[in-house]
């Protein structure tokens, strides 16, 4: 099966043996309540697999709550997960329900579990054993019925040896291991994924659907994709926005995908450099977009500039795992300015 659709909103795509093995484990594990640990490099689609497990389980009509343990400051992670009672600490004006409790009768997905601080690992171990949580400042435990799915890009066995991750928690969570292969090990899926992202981006941008010619597609297949599917999706969106014409050719590909040494005359036309100011990035990006010339019927400059800005913001968010403070830093913006742009552009994770 080439494309396995889980809901109307998303799908898992692939025909390679590696991804078919993932589909097989998802199909077998989805109906159980066993904890699943998803292993994979950044950008391989670990949350998508977690959602597939939930959507194919008896809990599909109940909440699916995702928490990135690496994106929340350690001192706040416990209250985010388990909540707190009114008056538990200065500023706790009301009782707050934690993410685990919000997922009751459903599924909680703990991404980047390897980044969880040691003290909180002990509390999570108790939650798994007792099936109850303690809100901060609470006097009695709260019973929960939640399925746990976790994910990591780290080698947790090395983390155990280094004393950074508890061995007993690892074995409690790793009942069913599920390894997602990196994109470089499933090259045959790249054309499928590229066409999927082309259609999706064209639809989202309100543009006519574009195609990729054979030479450009071969360049995509030959590239190593260190950022995996997320990187491919970002590149496709950039090309949909910036390429001229209805067909994407090798000249439209990012330089590192083309594998070319820049010519002297093009030395200033490079990939977006987040050490530059936003105005410099915009200027260089537009130069690259229009170096081959404008179409005969012209372009809507305002629309192109807005699309390019949107692409840079999305890339900054992906590079920082959607931590807005860090993304704003990459773009040399105030956090409040970035938040306003996200609202205006209706960008959500």
Buried (B, 14 or more C-beta within 10 A) or exposed (E): EEEBEBEEEBBBBBBBEBBBBBBEBBEEBBEBBEBBBBBBBBBBBBBBBBBBBBBBBEBBEBBBBBBBBBBBEBEEBBBBBBBBBEEBEEEBEEBBEBBBBEBBEBBBBBBBBBBBEEEBBEBBBEBBEEEEBBBBBBEEBBEBEBBBBBBBBBEBEEBBEEEBBBEEBBEBBBBBEBEBBBBEEBBEBBBBBBBBBBBBBBEEBEBEEBEBEEEBBBBBBEBEBEBBBBBBBBBBBBBBBBBBEEEBBBEBBBBEBBEEEEEEEEEEBBBBEBEBEBEBBBEBBBEBBBEEEEEEEEEEEEEBEBBBBBBBBBBBBBBBBBBBEBBBBBBBBEEEEBEEBBEEEEEEE
